[in-house]
Amino acid sequence: MKKIVLFLAIVCSINSVVAQEKEGPKEGWTKKGNISLLLNQSAFNNWAAGGIDNVAGNLGLNYDFNYIKGDITWDNKIIAAYGITKIDGGDQQKTDDRLELNSLVGKKASGFWYYSLFANFKTQMDSGFDKATNVKTTHFMSPAYLQVGPGMLWKKRDNLKVNIAPATSRLILVHDHFTVLGPSFGVEQGETSRFELGASVAAYYKLNIMENVSMENTLNLYSNYLEDAQNVDLDYTMNLVMKINKYLSANLAFQTIYDDNAYQGFQTREVFGLGVNYGF
């Protein structure tokens, strides 16, 4: 009896998935966004083990606006994040700073495949400083990265897609005061920009691990044909959201970057805290 019930449950699930696939996505614009505020705070008073009072906050925006018409699909995403921390007796420091714009246009080819054209822009909004020397290393538009290229998009749904662009142009912009004494972010001394031509792969996957727990994964790979093609730039971001109710959640963000023009090794960032979320 249990086997029959299990078999019927599987059949019903398959029929439900097939029905959804046949219905297909609705045409026109779909818009969805989320604003989150993560807060962290620690306080100590006569604490024998020691400790320093501190407070930190992270504000984030994630907004999607996608369009479908016939065999045309157009996906757009805006990502912005800014975080600061204040340690008792110390200066305020930046812990997160990100501004990213993505646009991907696809025309149906066959099955889940589309002919595509994508554009990606990344920079930061505030100045960054070296921890050891307190020398300014970045500010708005320095560096800034712009990638554009044609390719092929495999898209099963909005939450699962991979774009492959074998002829991607990348422009790196840096203010000239960062290149006075030497190269910066791959831009040669005395220059303000660097042009690259290479291959780009961008993958996106969002899944619901369980009720009220979702994980968003973004992976970007880039290889420059013109110089050291074997050194593949990597940028992976994971956002884990554990909803408590409509407005409260615990959020975990993890990012790792490998870009030998910026740093000889992996850069990592992790942020965890109780968050206030507002969806729109």
QUIURLIN-V466456 format. One record per residue. N is the residue number from 1. RES is the residue in one small letter. SS is DSSP state (h for helix, s for strand, l for the rest). NEAR is the number of other C-alpha atoms within 8 Angstrom. Layout:
[[N/RES/SS/NEAR] [N/RES/SS/NEAR]]
This chain:
[[1/m/l/4] [2/k/h/5] [3/k/h/6] [4/i/h/7] [5/v/h/8] [6/l/h/8] [7/f/h/8] [8/l/h/8] [9/a/h/8] [10/i/h/8] [11/v/h/8] [12/c/h/8] [13/s/h/8] [14/i/h/8] [15/n/h/8] [16/s/h/8] [17/v/h/8] [18/v/h/8] [19/a/h/8] [20/q/h/8] [21/e/h/7] [22/k/h/6] [23/e/h/6] [24/g/l/6] [25/p/l/5] [26/k/l/5] [27/e/l/8] [28/g/s/7] [29/w/s/8] [30/t/s/7] [31/k/s/8] [32/k/s/9] [33/g/s/10] [34/n/s/11] [35/i/s/11] [36/s/s/12] [37/l/s/11] [38/l/s/13] [39/l/s/11] [40/n/s/9] [41/q/s/8] [42/s/s/8] [43/a/l/8] [44/f/l/9] [45/n/l/4] [46/n/l/4] [47/w/l/7] [48/a/l/4] [49/a/l/4] [50/g/l/6] [51/g/l/7] [52/i/l/9] [53/d/l/10] [54/n/s/11] [55/v/s/11] [56/a/s/11] [57/g/s/11] [58/n/s/13] [59/l/s/11] [60/g/s/11] [61/l/s/12] [62/n/s/11] [63/y/s/11] [64/d/s/11] [65/f/s/11] [66/n/s/11] [67/y/s/11] [68/i/s/13] [69/k/s/8] [70/g/l/5] [71/d/l/7] [72/i/s/10] [73/t/s/11] [74/w/s/11] [75/d/s/12] [76/n/s/11] [77/k/s/11] [78/i/s/12] [79/i/s/12] [80/a/s/11] [81/a/s/12] [82/y/s/12] [83/g/s/12] [84/i/s/12] [85/t/s/12] [86/k/s/11] [87/i/s/11] [88/d/l/7] [89/g/l/4] [90/g/l/6] [91/d/l/6] [92/q/s/8] [93/q/s/7] [94/k/s/10] [95/t/s/8] [96/d/s/9] [97/d/s/12] [98/r/s/12] [99/l/s/12] [100/e/s/11] [101/l/s/11] [102/n/s/12] [103/s/s/11] [104/l/s/11] [105/v/s/11] [106/g/s/12] [107/k/s/10] [108/k/s/11] [109/a/s/8] [110/s/s/6] [111/g/l/5] [112/f/l/9] [113/w/s/11] [114/y/s/13] [115/y/s/12] [116/s/s/13] [117/l/s/11] [118/f/s/12] [119/a/s/11] [120/n/s/12] [121/f/s/11] [122/k/s/11] [123/t/s/13] [124/q/l/14] [125/m/l/10] [126/d/l/8] [127/s/l/10] [128/g/s/9] [129/f/s/10] [130/d/l/9] [131/k/l/6] [132/a/l/4] [133/t/l/6] [134/n/l/7] [135/v/l/7] [136/k/s/9] [137/t/s/9] [138/t/s/10] [139/h/s/12] [140/f/l/11] [141/m/l/11] [142/s/s/11] [143/p/l/14] [144/a/s/13] [145/y/s/12] [146/l/s/11] [147/q/s/12] [148/v/s/11] [149/g/s/12] [150/p/s/12] [151/g/s/12] [152/m/s/11] [153/l/s/13] [154/w/s/10] [155/k/s/11] [156/k/s/8] [157/r/s/6] [158/d/l/6] [159/n/l/9] [160/l/s/11] [161/k/s/13] [162/v/s/11] [163/n/s/12] [164/i/s/11] [165/a/s/12] [166/p/s/10] [167/a/s/11] [168/t/s/13] [169/s/s/11] [170/r/s/12] [171/l/s/11] [172/i/s/14] [173/l/s/13] [174/v/l/15] [175/h/l/10] [176/d/h/9] [177/h/h/5] [178/f/h/11] [179/t/l/16] [180/v/l/9] [181/l/l/7] [182/g/l/9] [183/p/l/12] [184/s/s/12] [185/f/l/9] [186/g/l/9] [187/v/s/14] [188/e/l/11] [189/q/l/10] [190/g/l/10] [191/e/l/9] [192/t/l/11] [193/s/s/9] [194/r/s/11] [195/f/s/8] [196/e/s/10] [197/l/s/11] [198/g/s/14] [199/a/s/13] [200/s/s/13] [201/v/s/12] [202/a/s/11] [203/a/s/11] [204/y/s/12] [205/y/s/10] [206/k/s/10] [207/l/s/8] [208/n/s/9] [209/i/s/7] [210/m/s/6] [211/e/l/5] [212/n/l/9] [213/v/s/11] [214/s/s/12] [215/m/s/12] [216/e/s/11] [217/n/s/11] [218/t/s/11] [219/l/s/12] [220/n/s/12] [221/l/s/11] [222/y/s/11] [223/s/s/12] [224/n/s/13] [225/y/l/10] [226/l/l/8] [227/e/l/5] [228/d/l/7] [229/a/l/9] [230/q/l/5] [231/n/l/8] [232/v/l/11] [233/d/s/12] [234/l/s/12] [235/d/s/11] [236/y/s/11] [237/t/s/11] [238/m/s/11] [239/n/s/11] [240/l/s/11] [241/v/s/12] [242/m/s/10] [243/k/s/11] [244/i/l/9] [245/n/l/6] [246/k/l/6] [247/y/l/9] [248/l/s/11] [249/s/s/13] [250/a/s/12] [251/n/s/14] [252/l/s/11] [253/a/s/12] [254/f/s/11] [255/q/s/11] [256/t/s/12] [257/i/s/11] [258/y/s/13] [259/d/l/12] [260/d/l/9] [261/n/l/8] [262/a/l/8] [263/y/l/9] [264/q/l/8] [265/g/l/7] [266/f/s/9] [267/q/s/8] [268/t/s/8] [269/r/s/8] [270/e/s/8] [271/v/s/8] [272/f/s/9] [273/g/s/10] [274/l/s/11] [275/g/s/12] [276/v/s/10] [277/n/s/12] [278/y/s/8] [279/g/s/7] [280/f/l/5]]
